[in-house]
Amino acid sequence: MGETMPPAASLITRFAPSPNGRLHLGHALSAIVAHDLARASGGRFLLRIEDIDGPRSRPELAEEFRRDLAWLGLTWDEVPAQSTRLASYAAAAETLRARGLIYPCTCTRSEIEAAGARPGLEGLIYPGTCKHGAPDPARPVAWRLNAERALAETGPLIWEDALAGPQAVDLSGLGDVVLVRKDMPASYHLAVTLDDAADGVTLVTRGADLFAATHVHRTLQALLGLPVPRWHHHPLLLDARGEKLAKRRGSPALAERREAGEDGLMLAEQLRLQICGLEPDAQASI
């Protein structure tokens, strides 16, 4: 089922960007949180490129990311990119499939909406259309977690966030999430869980917008017998409209600021001051 790792003197953290768009200030804050927590403990800060997003993944952006992080004054150990790990995703999916813990789904987003799916913590909760009927074998197939069966196998689970404290796993607001996408060898949920285990990550740092996803990741760790880290979900930087910074909204790129001659070390220090303001309880550890 996986054993929860005790707090370690030397932490292993990671920053795992996808090369489908340029990094912005939100990414910089996330990288700095992970970097500084690792360095303060005498641990390791890892860089992992999550490059399995098909044609949207642009190899040249990975090199830009490295320049951005160096400009911010960060140092790291780089681990293999996701595109080198496809066999591990396939093996895990086959394990789950053989145990009846995932099922095929051909539904499109519009079909899920038309079925009257209710809102959840990560969009609409899948209504179980393919779970209760045979999917069309001629259509592209995704594979979904059978949440009810998974939790029946694992029993009650707990995970711990460094800021929010212990959390009981609850998949009711997420439903049967996709673990193998139609267009990718693994969804974010499956890939990141396997990758963090393979890389020995002991503290998963990421934005608070991914808090709910951790319920899925803790479930997968139990199902696959993976080690269980602690998590640190930091608050997000917001734009003038009160929305989180995002590539798709055209948030200003770090590369643009770097190429304009801005001082990256000074920007990093400004972000550290913001982190201390956003996370008063974490101020002493960053």
Phi and psi in degrees as GROMACS dihedral restraints (atoms count N, CA, C in turn):
[ dihedral_restraints ]
;  ai    aj    ak    al  type     phi  dphi    fc
    3     4     5     6     1    93.0    20    10
    4     5     6     7     1   136.3    20    10
    6     7     8     9     1  -109.3    20    10
    7     8     9    10     1   137.0    20    10
    9    10    11    12     1   -68.4    20    10
   10    11    12    13     1   130.8    20    10
   12    13    14    15     1   -74.7    20    10
   13    14    15    16     1   133.2    20    10
   15    16    17    18     1   -69.0    20    10
   16    17    18    19     1   156.7    20    10
   18    19    20    21     1   -53.2    20    10
   19    20    21    22     1   129.7    20    10
   21    22    23    24     1  -103.8    20    10
   22    23    24    25     1   147.6    20    10
   24    25    26    27     1   -65.4    20    10
   25    26    27    28     1   -40.0    20    10
   27    28    29    30     1  -110.6    20    10
   28    29    30    31     1   112.1    20    10
   30    31    32    33     1   -87.3    20    10
   31    32    33    34     1   150.7    20    10
   33    34    35    36     1  -116.6    20    10
   34    35    36    37     1   116.4    20    10
   36    37    38    39     1  -118.3    20    10
   37    38    39    40     1   175.0    20    10
   39    40    41    42     1  -152.7    20    10
   40    41    42    43     1   156.2    20    10
   42    43    44    45     1  -122.6    20    10
   43    44    45    46     1   126.3    20    10
   45    46    47    48     1  -131.7    20    10
   46    47    48    49     1    76.7    20    10
   48    49    50    51     1   -80.9    20    10
   49    50    51    52     1   154.9    20    10
   51    52    53    54     1  -101.2    20    10
   52    53    54    55     1   129.7    20    10
   54    55    56    57     1   -81.2    20    10
   55    56    57    58     1    53.2    20    10
   57    58    59    60     1  -113.2    20    10
   58    59    60    61     1    10.8    20    10
   60    61    62    63     1   177.8    20    10
   61    62    63    64     1   162.1    20    10
   63    64    65    66     1   -77.3    20    10
   64    65    66    67     1   152.1    20    10
   66    67    68    69     1   -71.7    20    10
   67    68    69    70     1   147.3    20    10
   69    70    71    72     1  -126.3    20    10
   70    71    72    73     1  -172.0    20    10
   72    73    74    75     1   -61.8    20    10
   73    74    75    76     1   -33.3    20    10
   75    76    77    78     1   -62.2    20    10
   76    77    78    79     1   -40.7    20    10
   78    79    80    81     1   -64.3    20    10
   79    80    81    82     1   -41.5    20    10
   81    82    83    84     1   -60.0    20    10
   82    83    84    85     1   -44.2    20    10
   84    85    86    87     1   -61.6    20    10
   85    86    87    88     1   -44.2    20    10
   87    88    89    90     1   -63.2    20    10
   88    89    90    91     1   -42.8    20    10
   90    91    92    93     1   -64.2    20    10
   91    92    93    94     1   -40.5    20    10
   93    94    95    96     1   -66.1    20    10
   94    95    96    97     1   -41.4    20    10
   96    97    98    99     1   -57.1    20    10
   97    98    99   100     1   -50.1    20    10
   99   100   101   102     1   -64.1    20    10
  100   101   102   103     1   -45.3    20    10
  102   103   104   105     1   -60.2    20    10
  103   104   105   106     1   -49.7    20    10
  105   106   107   108     1   -71.3    20    10
  106   107   108   109     1   -35.3    20    10
  108   109   110   111     1   -64.6    20    10
  109   110   111   112     1   -41.6    20    10
  111   112   113   114     1   -65.2    20    10
  112   113   114   115     1   -47.7    20    10
  114   115   116   117     1   -64.9    20    10
  115   116   117   118     1   -37.6    20    10
  117   118   119   120     1   -64.3    20    10
  118   119   120   121     1   -25.7    20    10
  120   121   122   123     1   -95.6    20    10
  121   122   123   124     1    -0.4    20    10
  123   124   125   126     1    75.3    20    10
  124   125   126   127     1    21.6    20    10
  126   127   128   129     1   -98.6    20    10
  127   128   129   130     1  -155.8    20    10
  129   130   131   132     1  -119.1    20    10
  130   131   132   133     1   140.3    20    10
  132   133   134   135     1  -112.5    20    10
  133   134   135   136     1   120.9    20    10
  135   136   137   138     1  -104.9    20    10
  136   137   138   139     1   147.3    20    10
  138   139   140   141     1  -113.3    20    10
  139   140   141   142     1   126.0    20    10
  141   142   143   144     1  -129.5    20    10
  142   143   144   145     1   125.1    20    10
  144   145   146   147     1   -90.2    20    10
  145   146   147   148     1   121.6    20    10
  147   148   149   150     1   -96.7    20    10
  148   149   150   151     1    86.7    20    10
  150   151   152   153     1  -113.2    20    10
  151   152   153   154     1    45.5    20    10
  153   154   155   156     1  -114.2    20    10
  154   155   156   157     1    23.5    20    10
  156   157   158   159     1   -89.7    20    10
  157   158   159   160     1    37.9    20    10
  159   160   161   162     1    57.8    20    10
  160   161   162   163     1  -141.0    20    10
  162   163   164   165     1   -66.6    20    10
  163   164   165   166     1   -14.1    20    10
  165   166   167   168     1   -73.6    20    10
  166   167   168   169     1   -20.7    20    10
  168   169   170   171     1   -76.8    20    10
  169   170   171   172     1   124.7    20    10
  171   172   173   174     1  -117.1    20    10
  172   173   174   175     1   110.2    20    10
  174   175   176   177     1   -54.5    20    10
  175   176   177   178     1   -33.2    20    10
  177   178   179   180     1   -65.6    20    10
  178   179   180   181     1   -23.5    20    10
  180   181   182   183     1   -71.8    20    10
  181   182   183   184     1   -28.2    20    10
  183   184   185   186     1   -60.8    20    10
  184   185   186   187     1   -41.1    20    10
  186   187   188   189     1   -68.2    20    10
  187   188   189   190     1   -35.7    20    10
  189   190   191   192     1   -62.9    20    10
  190   191   192   193     1   -39.9    20    10
  192   193   194   195     1   -58.9    20    10
  193   194   195   196     1   -43.0    20    10
  195   196   197   198     1   -61.9    20    10
  196   197   198   199     1   -41.2    20    10
  198   199   200   201     1   -65.5    20    10
  199   200   201   202     1   -39.2    20    10
  201   202   203   204     1   -61.9    20    10
  202   203   204   205     1   -47.0    20    10
  204   205   206   207     1   -65.6    20    10
  205   206   207   208     1   -40.8    20    10
  207   208   209   210     1   -64.0    20    10
  208   209   210   211     1   -38.5    20    10
  210   211   212   213     1   -61.3    20    10
  211   212   213   214     1   -33.4    20    10
  213   214   215   216     1   -78.9    20    10
  214   215   216   217     1    -4.7    20    10
  216   217   218   219     1    86.2    20    10
  217   218   219   220     1    17.4    20    10
  219   220   221   222     1   -92.7    20    10
  220   221   222   223     1   148.4    20    10
  222   223   224   225     1  -124.5    20    10
  223   224   225   226     1   151.8    20    10
  225   226   227   228     1  -155.0    20    10
  226   227   228   229     1   166.4    20    10
  228   229   230   231     1  -108.9    20    10
  229   230   231   232     1   126.8    20    10
  231   232   233   234     1   -92.5    20    10
  232   233   234   235     1   136.0    20    10
  234   235   236   237     1  -110.8    20    10
  235   236   237   238     1   165.2    20    10
  237   238   239   240     1   -56.6    20    10
  238   239   240   241     1   142.2    20    10
  240   241   242   243     1   -69.0    20    10
  241   242   243   244     1   161.6    20    10
  243   244   245   246     1   -59.8    20    10
  244   245   246   247     1   -31.9    20    10
  246   247   248   249     1   -64.1    20    10
  247   248   249   250     1   -14.2    20    10
  249   250   251   252     1   -92.6    20    10
  250   251   252   253     1    -0.3    20    10
  252   253   254   255     1  -115.0    20    10
  253   254   255   256     1    16.3    20    10
  255   256   257   258     1   -61.3    20    10
  256   257   258   259     1   -33.7    20    10
  258   259   260   261     1   -63.6    20    10
  259   260   261   262     1   -36.3    20    10
  261   262   263   264     1   -68.6    20    10
  262   263   264   265     1   -35.7    20    10
  264   265   266   267     1   -66.3    20    10
  265   266   267   268     1   -43.5    20    10
  267   268   269   270     1   -63.8    20    10
  268   269   270   271     1   -40.7    20    10
  270   271   272   273     1   -65.4    20    10
  271   272   273   274     1   -42.5    20    10
  273   274   275   276     1   -65.2    20    10
  274   275   276   277     1   -42.4    20    10
  276   277   278   279     1   -61.5    20    10
  277   278   279   280     1   -40.3    20    10
  279   280   281   282     1   -65.6    20    10
  280   281   282   283     1   -38.6    20    10
  282   283   284   285     1   -60.2    20    10
  283   284   285   286     1   -46.7    20    10
  285   286   287   288     1   -67.0    20    10
  286   287   288   289     1   -38.0    20    10
  288   289   290   291     1   -64.7    20    10
  289   290   291   292     1   -44.1    20    10
  291   292   293   294     1   -64.8    20    10
  292   293   294   295     1   -27.2    20    10
  294   295   296   297     1   -93.1    20    10
  295   296   297   298     1     5.2    20    10
  297   298   299   300     1    70.7    20    10
  298   299   300   301     1    25.4    20    10
  300   301   302   303     1   -96.5    20    10
  301   302   303   304     1    -9.5    20    10
  303   304   305   306     1  -131.0    20    10
  304   305   306   307     1   156.0    20    10
  306   307   308   309     1  -140.1    20    10
  307   308   309   310     1   153.4    20    10
  309   310   311   312     1   -75.4    20    10
  310   311   312   313     1   145.4    20    10
  312   313   314   315     1  -141.2    20    10
  313   314   315   316     1   129.7    20    10
  315   316   317   318     1  -109.1    20    10
  316   317   318   319     1     3.1    20    10
  318   319   320   321     1   -65.7    20    10
  319   320   321   322     1   141.6    20    10
  321   322   323   324     1   -92.6    20    10
  322   323   324   325     1   167.2    20    10
  324   325   326   327     1   -58.5    20    10
  325   326   327   328     1   -41.9    20    10
  327   328   329   330     1   -66.3    20    10
  328   329   330   331     1   -35.6    20    10
  330   331   332   333     1   -68.5    20    10
  331   332   333   334     1   -36.1    20    10
  333   334   335   336     1   -66.5    20    10
  334   335   336   337     1   -41.6    20    10
  336   337   338   339     1   -63.2    20    10
  337   338   339   340     1   -42.5    20    10
  339   340   341   342     1   -66.4    20    10
  340   341   342   343     1   -24.6    20    10
  342   343   344   345     1   -79.5    20    10
  343   344   345   346     1     1.5    20    10
  345   346   347   348     1    77.9    20    10
  346   347   348   349     1    31.2    20    10
  348   349   350   351     1   -61.3    20    10
  349   350   351   352     1   140.1    20    10
  351   352   353   354     1   -88.2    20    10
  352   353   354   355     1   152.3    20    10
  354   355   356   357     1   -65.1    20    10
  355   356   357   358     1   143.9    20    10
  357   358   359   360     1  -129.8    20    10
  358   359   360   361     1  -161.9    20    10
  360   361   362   363     1   -78.7    20    10
  361   362   363   364     1   -18.7    20    10
  363   364   365   366     1  -131.2    20    10
  364   365   366   367     1    52.5    20    10
  366   367   368   369     1    92.8    20    10
  367   368   369   370     1  -152.8    20    10
  369   370   371   372     1   -77.2    20    10
  370   371   372   373     1   142.3    20    10
  372   373   374   375     1   -84.5    20    10
  373   374   375   376     1   124.8    20    10
  375   376   377   378     1   -58.9    20    10
  376   377   378   379     1   128.6    20    10
  378   379   380   381     1   -80.0    20    10
  379   380   381   382     1    -0.3    20    10
  381   382   383   384     1    85.3    20    10
  382   383   384   385     1    23.3    20    10
  384   385   386   387     1   -55.1    20    10
  385   386   387   388     1   -53.1    20    10
  387   388   389   390     1   -77.6    20    10
  388   389   390   391     1   -22.3    20    10
  390   391   392   393     1   -64.2    20    10
  391   392   393   394     1   -33.1    20    10
  393   394   395   396     1  -104.9    20    10
  394   395   396   397     1     4.6    20    10
  396   397   398   399     1  -150.9    20    10
  397   398   399   400     1   165.8    20    10
  399   400   401   402     1   -79.2    20    10
  400   401   402   403     1   122.9    20    10
  402   403   404   405     1   -71.5    20    10
  403   404   405   406     1   155.9    20    10
  405   406   407   408     1   -70.9    20    10
  406   407   408   409     1   115.5    20    10
  408   409   410   411     1   -67.0    20    10
  409   410   411   412     1   -13.6    20    10
  411   412   413   414     1   -85.4    20    10
  412   413   414   415     1    -6.4    20    10
  414   415   416   417     1  -103.9    20    10
  415   416   417   418     1   154.5    20    10
  417   418   419   420     1   -57.8    20    10
  418   419   420   421     1   143.6    20    10
  420   421   422   423     1  -118.7    20    10
  421   422   423   424     1   133.4    20    10
  423   424   425   426     1  -106.0    20    10
  424   425   426   427     1   164.3    20    10
  426   427   428   429     1  -120.9    20    10
  427   428   429   430     1   125.8    20    10
  429   430   431   432     1  -108.2    20    10
  430   431   432   433     1   146.6    20    10
  432   433   434   435     1   -70.0    20    10
  433   434   435   436     1   131.0    20    10
  435   436   437   438     1   -83.8    20    10
  436   437   438   439     1    92.6    20    10
  438   439   440   441     1   -61.5    20    10
  439   440   441   442     1   -40.5    20    10
  441   442   443   444     1   -62.9    20    10
  442   443   444   445     1   -45.2    20    10
  444   445   446   447     1   -68.7    20    10
  445   446   447   448     1   -38.0    20    10
  447   448   449   450     1   -62.6    20    10
  448   449   450   451     1   -46.7    20    10
  450   451   452   453     1   -71.6    20    10
  451   452   453   454     1   -28.0    20    10
  453   454   455   456     1   -65.2    20    10
  454   455   456   457     1   -32.0    20    10
  456   457   458   459     1   -79.4    20    10
  457   458   459   460     1   -40.1    20    10
  459   460   461   462     1   -82.3    20    10
  460   461   462   463     1   -30.6    20    10
  462   463   464   465     1    74.3    20    10
  463   464   465   466     1  -175.2    20    10
  465   466   467   468     1   -60.4    20    10
  466   467   468   469     1   139.7    20    10
  468   469   470   471     1  -130.8    20    10
  469   470   471   472     1   151.1    20    10
  471   472   473   474     1  -126.4    20    10
  472   473   474   475     1   143.3    20    10
  474   475   476   477     1  -132.7    20    10
  475   476   477   478     1   159.4    20    10
  477   478   479   480     1  -122.5    20    10
  478   479   480   481     1   127.8    20    10
  480   481   482   483     1  -102.6    20    10
  481   482   483   484     1   135.4    20    10
  483   484   485   486     1   -62.4    20    10
  484   485   486   487     1   -26.7    20    10
  486   487   488   489     1  -100.5    20    10
  487   488   489   490     1   -38.3    20    10
  489   490   491   492     1   -97.4    20    10
  490   491   492   493     1   -11.1    20    10
  492   493   494   495     1    86.5    20    10
  493   494   495   496     1  -168.2    20    10
  495   496   497   498     1   -65.2    20    10
  496   497   498   499     1   142.1    20    10
  498   499   500   501     1  -131.5    20    10
  499   500   501   502     1   131.6    20    10
  501   502   503   504     1   -82.4    20    10
  502   503   504   505     1   132.5    20    10
  504   505   506   507     1   -61.8    20    10
  505   506   507   508     1   130.7    20    10
  507   508   509   510     1  -144.7    20    10
  508   509   510   511     1   110.2    20    10
  510   511   512   513     1   -95.4    20    10
  511   512   513   514     1     5.7    20    10
  513   514   515   516     1   -64.8    20    10
  514   515   516   517     1   -29.0    20    10
  516   517   518   519     1   -89.3    20    10
  517   518   519   520     1     3.2    20    10
  519   520   521   522     1  -121.2    20    10
  520   521   522   523     1   -36.9    20    10
  522   523   524   525     1    74.2    20    10
  523   524   525   526     1  -153.2    20    10
  525   526   527   528     1   -86.4    20    10
  526   527   528   529     1    86.8    20    10
  528   529   530   531     1   -73.0    20    10
  529   530   531   532     1   156.7    20    10
  531   532   533   534     1   -77.0    20    10
  532   533   534   535     1   130.7    20    10
  534   535   536   537     1  -107.6    20    10
  535   536   537   538     1   -29.5    20    10
  537   538   539   540     1  -126.1    20    10
  538   539   540   541     1   115.0    20    10
  540   541   542   543     1   -79.4    20    10
  541   542   543   544     1   161.5    20    10
  543   544   545   546     1   -65.0    20    10
  544   545   546   547     1   -33.8    20    10
  546   547   548   549     1  -109.8    20    10
  547   548   549   550     1     5.9    20    10
  549   550   551   552     1  -144.5    20    10
  550   551   552   553     1   153.9    20    10
  552   553   554   555     1   -71.1    20    10
  553   554   555   556     1   -14.2    20    10
  555   556   557   558     1  -162.3    20    10
  556   557   558   559     1   150.7    20    10
  558   559   560   561     1   -80.5    20    10
  559   560   561   562     1   171.5    20    10
  561   562   563   564     1   -53.7    20    10
  562   563   564   565     1   -44.3    20    10
  564   565   566   567     1   -57.0    20    10
  565   566   567   568     1   -50.1    20    10
  567   568   569   570     1   -72.2    20    10
  568   569   570   571     1   -46.7    20    10
  570   571   572   573     1   -62.6    20    10
  571   572   573   574     1   -47.9    20    10
  573   574   575   576     1   -68.9    20    10
  574   575   576   577     1   -33.3    20    10
  576   577   578   579     1   -65.6    20    10
  577   578   579   580     1   -46.1    20    10
  579   580   581   582     1   -66.6    20    10
  580   581   582   583     1   -41.8    20    10
  582   583   584   585     1   -64.6    20    10
  583   584   585   586     1   -44.3    20    10
  585   586   587   588     1   -63.2    20    10
  586   587   588   589     1   -36.8    20    10
  588   589   590   591     1   -66.6    20    10
  589   590   591   592     1   -45.4    20    10
  591   592   593   594     1   -63.2    20    10
  592   593   594   595     1   -34.0    20    10
  594   595   596   597     1   -88.0    20    10
  595   596   597   598     1    -1.8    20    10
  597   598   599   600     1    71.7    20    10
  598   599   600   601     1    26.5    20    10
  600   601   602   603     1   -66.8    20    10
  601   602   603   604     1   129.2    20    10
  603   604   605   606     1  -105.8    20    10
  604   605   606   607     1   -19.2    20    10
  606   607   608   609     1  -136.5    20    10
  607   608   609   610     1   112.8    20    10
  609   610   611   612     1   -89.5    20    10
  610   611   612   613     1   112.1    20    10
  612   613   614   615     1  -104.3    20    10
  613   614   615   616     1   132.5    20    10
  615   616   617   618     1  -167.0    20    10
  616   617   618   619     1   172.5    20    10
  618   619   620   621     1   -69.1    20    10
  619   620   621   622     1   156.2    20    10
  621   622   623   624     1   -63.8    20    10
  622   623   624   625     1   -17.6    20    10
  624   625   626   627     1   -67.4    20    10
  625   626   627   628     1   -14.3    20    10
  627   628   629   630     1  -103.8    20    10
  628   629   630   631     1    11.7    20    10
  630   631   632   633     1   -57.2    20    10
  631   632   633   634     1   -48.7    20    10
  633   634   635   636     1   -63.3    20    10
  634   635   636   637     1   -32.9    20    10
  636   637   638   639     1   -61.0    20    10
  637   638   639   640     1   -25.1    20    10
  639   640   641   642     1   -64.8    20    10
  640   641   642   643     1   -26.2    20    10
  642   643   644   645     1   -60.6    20    10
  643   644   645   646     1   -39.5    20    10
  645   646   647   648     1   -68.7    20    10
  646   647   648   649     1   -44.1    20    10
  648   649   650   651     1   -66.0    20    10
  649   650   651   652     1   -39.1    20    10
  651   652   653   654     1   -66.0    20    10
  652   653   654   655     1   -36.0    20    10
  654   655   656   657     1   -64.3    20    10
  655   656   657   658     1   -44.6    20    10
  657   658   659   660     1   -63.6    20    10
  658   659   660   661     1   -38.9    20    10
  660   661   662   663     1   -59.5    20    10
  661   662   663   664     1   -41.0    20    10
  663   664   665   666     1   -67.8    20    10
  664   665   666   667     1   -42.3    20    10
  666   667   668   669     1   -66.9    20    10
  667   668   669   670     1   -35.3    20    10
  669   670   671   672     1  -101.2    20    10
  670   671   672   673     1     3.4    20    10
  672   673   674   675     1    67.0    20    10
  673   674   675   676     1    37.2    20    10
  675   676   677   678     1   -95.2    20    10
  676   677   678   679     1   154.8    20    10
  678   679   680   681     1   -64.1    20    10
  679   680   681   682     1   152.7    20    10
  681   682   683   684     1  -114.2    20    10
  682   683   684   685     1   113.9    20    10
  684   685   686   687     1   -81.6    20    10
  685   686   687   688     1  -176.3    20    10
  687   688   689   690     1   -98.5    20    10
  688   689   690   691     1   165.9    20    10
  690   691   692   693     1  -123.9    20    10
  691   692   693   694     1   157.4    20    10
  693   694   695   696     1  -141.8    20    10
  694   695   696   697     1    98.3    20    10
  696   697   698   699     1   -96.3    20    10
  697   698   699   700     1   104.0    20    10
  699   700   701   702     1   -84.0    20    10
  700   701   702   703     1   152.9    20    10
  702   703   704   705     1   -61.6    20    10
  703   704   705   706     1   160.3    20    10
  705   706   707   708     1   -97.6    20    10
  706   707   708   709     1   151.6    20    10
  708   709   710   711     1   -79.1    20    10
  709   710   711   712     1   137.9    20    10
  711   712   713   714     1  -116.3    20    10
  712   713   714   715     1   153.2    20    10
  714   715   716   717     1   -87.2    20    10
  715   716   717   718     1  -173.8    20    10
  717   718   719   720     1   -63.9    20    10
  718   719   720   721     1   -21.7    20    10
  720   721   722   723     1   -89.6    20    10
  721   722   723   724     1     1.9    20    10
  723   724   725   726     1    79.9    20    10
  724   725   726   727     1    15.9    20    10
  726   727   728   729     1  -104.0    20    10
  727   728   729   730     1   151.4    20    10
  729   730   731   732     1   -67.9    20    10
  730   731   732   733     1   149.8    20    10
  732   733   734   735     1   -66.2    20    10
  733   734   735   736     1   141.5    20    10
  735   736   737   738     1  -154.7    20    10
  736   737   738   739     1   146.9    20    10
  738   739   740   741     1   -58.4    20    10
  739   740   741   742     1   -43.1    20    10
  741   742   743   744     1   -68.8    20    10
  742   743   744   745     1   -17.6    20    10
  744   745   746   747     1   -94.2    20    10
  745   746   747   748     1     3.8    20    10
  747   748   749   750     1    72.8    20    10
  748   749   750   751     1    30.8    20    10
  750   751   752   753     1   -58.3    20    10
  751   752   753   754     1   138.7    20    10
  753   754   755   756     1   -52.8    20    10
  754   755   756   757     1   137.1    20    10
  756   757   758   759     1   -84.0    20    10
  757   758   759   760     1   145.4    20    10
  759   760   761   762     1   -59.6    20    10
  760   761   762   763     1   -38.0    20    10
  762   763   764   765     1   -60.7    20    10
  763   764   765   766     1   -36.3    20    10
  765   766   767   768     1   -64.7    20    10
  766   767   768   769     1   -41.1    20    10
  768   769   770   771     1   -69.3    20    10
  769   770   771   772     1   -39.6    20    10
  771   772   773   774     1   -63.3    20    10
  772   773   774   775     1   -46.4    20    10
  774   775   776   777     1   -69.6    20    10
  775   776   777   778     1   -22.1    20    10
  777   778   779   780     1   -81.7    20    10
  778   779   780   781     1    -2.7    20    10
  780   781   782   783     1    92.7    20    10
  781   782   783   784     1    11.1    20    10
  783   784   785   786     1   -66.0    20    10
  784   785   786   787     1   151.7    20    10
  786   787   788   789     1   -81.9    20    10
  787   788   789   790     1   109.0    20    10
  789   790   791   792     1   -68.1    20    10
  790   791   792   793     1   -34.5    20    10
  792   793   794   795     1   -66.3    20    10
  793   794   795   796     1   -38.8    20    10
  795   796   797   798     1   -68.0    20    10
  796   797   798   799     1   -40.6    20    10
  798   799   800   801     1   -61.0    20    10
  799   800   801   802     1   -42.2    20    10
  801   802   803   804     1   -61.4    20    10
  802   803   804   805     1   -40.7    20    10
  804   805   806   807     1   -66.6    20    10
  805   806   807   808     1   -37.1    20    10
  807   808   809   810     1   -63.2    20    10
  808   809   810   811     1   -40.1    20    10
  810   811   812   813     1   -66.7    20    10
  811   812   813   814     1   -36.6    20    10
  813   814   815   816     1   -61.7    20    10
  814   815   816   817     1   -38.7    20    10
  816   817   818   819     1   -64.6    20    10
  817   818   819   820     1   -37.3    20    10
  819   820   821   822     1   -67.9    20    10
  820   821   822   823     1   -38.3    20    10
  822   823   824   825     1   -60.4    20    10
  823   824   825   826     1   -44.0    20    10
  825   826   827   828     1   -62.4    20    10
  826   827   828   829     1   -35.3    20    10
  828   829   830   831     1   -72.5    20    10
  829   830   831   832     1   -35.0    20    10
  831   832   833   834     1   -76.0    20    10
  832   833   834   835     1   -32.2    20    10
  834   835   836   837     1  -124.6    20    10
  835   836   837   838     1    74.5    20    10
  837   838   839   840     1   -59.5    20    10
  838   839   840   841     1   -32.5    20    10
  840   841   842   843     1   -74.3    20    10
  841   842   843   844     1   -18.8    20    10
  843   844   845   846     1   -98.8    20    10
  844   845   846   847     1    -0.1    20    10
  846   847   848   849     1   -57.5    20    10
  847   848   849   850     1   -39.1    20    10
  849   850   851   852     1   -70.5    20    10
  850   851   852   853     1   -20.9    20    10
  852   853   854   855     1  -100.8    20    10
  853   854   855   856     1     1.2    20    10
